[in-house]
Amino acid sequence: MLLVLDIGNSQTVIGVFLKEKLLANWRLATDRRKTVDEYGMMLKSLFANCNLDPGQIQRAAIANVVPPLTGLFEKVVEKYFSAPVLVVGPGIKTGLSIKMENPREIGADLIANAIAGVSIYGPPFIIVDFGTATTFCAVGSSGDYLGGAIVPGLNIVSEALFQRAAELPHVPLLKPKNVIGKNTVSAIQSGLVYGYIGLVEGMIFRIKTEMNCDAKVIATGGLSELIVGETKLVNITNPYLTLEGLRLISEFNK
């Protein structure tokens, strides 16, 4: 079995594959204060709840955008699973041609997303990953990684509003019934949700225009469900896209 870990700023997504089948997956809060043993015992408990044997893990692959946690999770895998660890980064085999000025700047999660997109859906496409930051990556008709865009994630936008506007209440991040809010709470929710949808649609339109092709749009990430149901521009939603990409990268680097 293969253990994959997508370590983000806010959440860590973990998956277990048997060949191409995703047997189990979990989404945890990323906590820099936790120790190797705390994470290790948490993972062992999750495995037990799903009747999975940690001793069957043969390899692990990690995509991490929080550098201080790379070594910690490597130690978790080594201590609790006794498996070799592949950390996605410069020098590993991906099969992806990157047309960026500095390919080393691209986040490991974006690389994994792009590889999964090419393998599962085929180019050209745009991937929108709704996480702490919302990222857009463009892959052209020939399968080249063309570049992308990064904007503050929906939670960051929400928190910034409440922190900087003293009289506005902190409201749950939910879709309101109407765009025209009838009270302060629904007005804020409308601005956050529908305003963000407008941002996403605008970026997709502009990226497609520059790509000059009818690229399919793939959504992933923890907040994708809140957005994709309200736009017709997203063709595919795959919450496990990054995990699938890590599986493929692990295969390339056996």
Long-range contacts (C-beta under 8 A, 24 or more apart in sequence): 1-52, 1-56, 1-57, 1-58, 2-57, 2-58, 2-59, 2-60, 2-61, 2-247, 2-250, 3-57, 3-59, 3-60, 3-61, 3-77, 3-81, 3-83, 4-60, 4-61, 4-62, 4-63, 4-243, 4-246, 4-247, 4-250, 5-60, 5-61, 5-62, 5-63, 5-64, 5-73, 5-77, 5-246, 6-63, 6-109, 6-112, 6-242, 6-243, 6-246, 7-62, 7-63, 7-64, 7-65, 7-66, 7-69, 7-70, 7-73, 8-65, 8-66, 8-109, 8-131, 8-132, 9-65, 9-66, 9-131, 9-132, 9-133, 10-131, 10-132, 10-155, 10-222, 11-131, 11-222, 13-222, 13-242, 13-243, 14-43, 14-46, 15-240, 15-243, 15-246, 15-247, 16-47, 16-50, 16-52, 16-57, 17-243, 17-247, 20-247, 22-240, 22-243, 22-244, 23-50, 23-52, 24-50, 24-52, 25-240, 25-243, 27-222, 30-66, 30-69, 32-66, 32-68, 32-69, 35-72, 36-72, 36-75, 36-76, 36-79, 39-72, 39-73, 39-76, 40-76, 40-79, 40-80, 43-76, 43-80, 44-80, 54-80, 54-81, 55-81, 55-82, 57-81, 57-83, 58-83, 59-83, 59-84, 59-85, 59-86, 59-250, 59-254, 60-84, 60-85, 60-86, 61-85, 61-86, 61-87, 61-88, 61-246, 61-247, 61-249, 61-250, 62-86, 62-87, 62-88, 62-108, 62-246, 63-88, 63-107, 63-108, 63-109, 63-111, 63-112, 63-242, 63-245, 63-246, 64-88, 64-108, 65-107, 65-108, 65-109, 86-249, 86-250, 86-253, 88-112, 88-246, 88-249, 92-249, 92-252, 92-253, 93-249, 93-252, 93-253, 94-249, 94-252, 95-252, 96-143, 96-145, 97-142, 97-143, 97-144, 97-145, 98-144, 98-145, 99-144, 99-145, 99-146, 99-147, 100-145, 100-147, 106-145, 107-135, 109-242, 110-135, 110-137, 110-148, 111-145, 111-245, 111-249, 112-241, 112-242, 112-243, 112-244, 112-245, 112-246, 112-248, 112-249, 113-137, 113-220, 113-241, 113-242, 113-245, 114-139, 114-145, 114-245, 115-245, 115-248, 115-249, 116-238, 116-241, 116-242, 116-244, 116-245, 116-248, 117-218, 117-241, 117-245, 118-143, 119-244, 119-248, 120-238, 120-241, 120-244, 121-216, 121-218, 121-236, 123-215, 124-211, 124-213, 124-214, 124-215, 124-216, 125-215, 125-216, 125-217, 125-218, 126-204, 126-207, 126-208, 126-211, 126-215, 126-216, 126-217, 126-218, 127-217, 127-218, 127-219, 127-220, 127-241, 128-200, 128-203, 128-204, 128-217, 128-218, 128-219, 128-220, 128-221, 128-224, 128-234, 129-219, 129-220, 129-221, 129-224, 129-241, 129-242, 130-154, 130-219, 130-220, 130-221, 130-222, 130-223, 130-224, 130-226, 130-227, 131-221, 131-222, 131-223, 132-156, 134-200, 134-221, 134-223, 136-203, 136-204, 136-207, 138-207, 138-210, 138-211, 138-215, 139-215, 140-211, 140-213, 141-213, 146-211, 148-207, 149-203, 149-207, 151-199, 151-203, 153-223, 154-192, 154-193, 154-196, 154-223, 154-226, 154-227, 155-223, 157-192, 157-196, 158-192, 161-188, 161-192, 173-226, 175-226, 175-230, 193-226, 193-227, 193-230, 194-230, 196-227, 197-227, 197-230, 197-231, 200-227, 200-231, 200-233, 201-231, 201-233, 204-233, 205-233
